[in-house]
Structure formats: C-alpha cells, structure tokens
Amino acid sequence: MHNSTGGAELGAELEVSVAQRRAQTLVQLAGEIDLSTMDQLHECLGMVHGDVTVDLGRVTFMGSMGISTLIGAMRRLAEEGSEFHLRNPQPAIRRVFALLGLSDLIDE
C-alpha cells in the first residue's frame, strides 16, 4: 500500500492510498483535487494497471483538471483492455459529474 499527501503550495491536500489485489487496484482519495494536487493524482493514476477502482468517498472538492485526469486514466486503461470504475462520490462531486453529463462514469 502507498500513501502520500501533497499540494502544500496552495494549502490544498490530497491523500492517496493504493492497494493491489491480483489484477485489481483500489485507489482511495481524500481531500481536494485541484490545480495544486492534480500532478499527484496524475502520477498515481499513471502508475496503475489492470482493473482500477477509484473511491471518491472522501474527496471534498474536484476541479475540472481532476475530472480530466480521471477521464484520461479511464481512456488509457480502456486501451489496455482494463476496466476503470469511480465509486462513492460525495453529493457535490456527483453533481459536478451530472452537470457535465458524466454520471455514467460512476458505479452505483
């Protein structure tokens, strides 16, 4: 399991936890995904392979760059023949996905 926190420049923090079980990877995120933490998310998602589930249950804010990073990871993994799932977003995060017409990316 890997844990990291970043984004100190602008005061935002993102905690990332990655656990792997066989071909399935669980990425748990907590905190804010914004310009100051996006590189951390991008780096994390760039290192995962196989089927990936991202748990958004403790994400309190997600900017457009965070959504773009998630979509980029989803596309890359699909090209590799893997699955990418988002689950458990807070209501405010779920609403952002709905407003963008991306609700179908969230597993119920």
C-alpha positions as CSV (number, residue, x, y, z in Angstrom):
1,M,0.0,0.0,0.0
2,H,1.2,3.5,-0.8
3,N,0.2,6.7,1.0
4,S,1.1,10.3,0.1
5,T,0.0,13.8,0.7
6,G,0.7,16.8,-1.4
7,G,-0.4,20.2,-2.6
8,A,1.2,22.3,0.2
9,E,1.8,25.3,-2.0
10,L,-1.8,26.5,-2.2
11,G,-3.0,24.8,1.1
12,A,-4.9,22.0,-0.6
13,E,-4.1,18.5,0.4
14,L,-4.8,15.2,-1.3
15,E,-4.3,11.8,0.4
16,V,-3.8,8.9,-1.9
17,S,-3.8,5.3,-0.9
18,V,-3.2,2.5,-3.4
19,A,-3.9,-1.2,-2.7
20,Q,-3.5,-4.0,-5.2
21,R,-5.1,-7.4,-5.1
22,R,-4.2,-9.6,-8.1
23,A,-5.2,-7.7,-11.2
24,Q,-7.5,-5.2,-9.3
25,T,-6.2,-1.9,-7.9
26,L,-8.1,0.2,-5.5
27,V,-7.2,3.9,-5.3
28,Q,-8.7,5.7,-2.4
29,L,-8.6,9.5,-2.5
30,A,-9.2,12.0,0.3
31,G,-9.2,15.8,0.3
32,E,-9.2,18.3,-2.6
33,I,-8.4,17.6,-6.2
34,D,-7.5,20.9,-7.7
35,L,-4.6,22.6,-9.6
36,S,-2.2,22.2,-6.7
37,T,-2.9,18.4,-6.3
38,M,-3.6,17.4,-9.8
39,D,0.0,16.3,-10.6
40,Q,-0.1,14.0,-7.6
41,L,-3.3,12.4,-8.9
42,H,-1.9,12.2,-12.5
43,E,1.3,10.5,-11.2
44,C,-0.6,8.0,-9.2
45,L,-3.1,7.1,-11.9
46,G,-0.2,6.8,-14.4
47,M,1.4,4.0,-12.4
48,V,-1.7,1.8,-12.1
49,H,-2.5,-1.0,-14.5
50,G,-5.2,-3.7,-14.7
51,D,-8.7,-3.1,-13.5
52,V,-8.8,0.1,-11.3
53,T,-11.5,1.4,-8.9
54,V,-11.2,4.9,-7.6
55,D,-13.0,5.6,-4.4
56,L,-14.0,9.2,-4.2
57,G,-15.8,8.9,-0.9
58,R,-13.5,11.3,1.0
59,V,-12.9,13.8,-1.9
60,T,-14.3,17.2,-0.8
61,F,-13.6,19.2,-4.0
62,M,-12.8,18.3,-7.6
63,G,-11.9,20.8,-10.2
64,S,-12.1,20.4,-13.9
65,M,-8.4,19.3,-14.1
66,G,-9.2,16.4,-11.7
67,I,-12.1,15.2,-13.9
68,S,-9.9,15.5,-17.0
69,T,-7.2,13.4,-15.2
70,L,-9.7,10.7,-14.3
71,I,-11.0,10.6,-17.8
72,G,-7.5,10.3,-19.2
73,A,-6.8,7.4,-16.9
74,M,-10.0,5.7,-17.9
75,R,-9.2,6.0,-21.6
76,R,-5.6,4.8,-21.2
77,L,-6.8,1.7,-19.2
78,A,-9.5,1.0,-21.8
79,E,-6.9,1.0,-24.5
80,E,-5.0,-1.6,-22.4
81,G,-8.2,-3.7,-22.2
82,S,-8.7,-2.9,-18.5
83,E,-11.7,-1.5,-16.6
84,F,-11.9,1.8,-14.7
85,H,-14.5,2.5,-12.1
86,L,-15.4,5.5,-10.0
87,R,-17.4,4.9,-6.8
88,N,-18.8,6.6,-3.8
89,P,-18.6,10.3,-4.6
90,Q,-19.9,12.9,-2.2
91,P,-23.2,14.6,-3.4
92,A,-21.3,17.7,-4.5
93,I,-18.9,15.7,-6.6
94,R,-21.7,13.6,-8.0
95,R,-23.5,16.8,-9.1
96,V,-20.4,18.0,-11.0
97,F,-20.3,14.8,-12.9
98,A,-24.0,15.0,-13.6
99,L,-23.8,18.6,-14.8
100,L,-21.0,17.6,-17.2
101,G,-23.1,14.6,-18.5
102,L,-20.6,12.1,-17.0
103,S,-22.9,10.4,-14.4
104,D,-22.5,7.1,-16.3
105,L,-18.8,7.0,-15.2
106,I,-19.9,6.5,-11.6
107,D,-20.7,2.9,-10.5
108,E,-23.7,2.7,-8.2
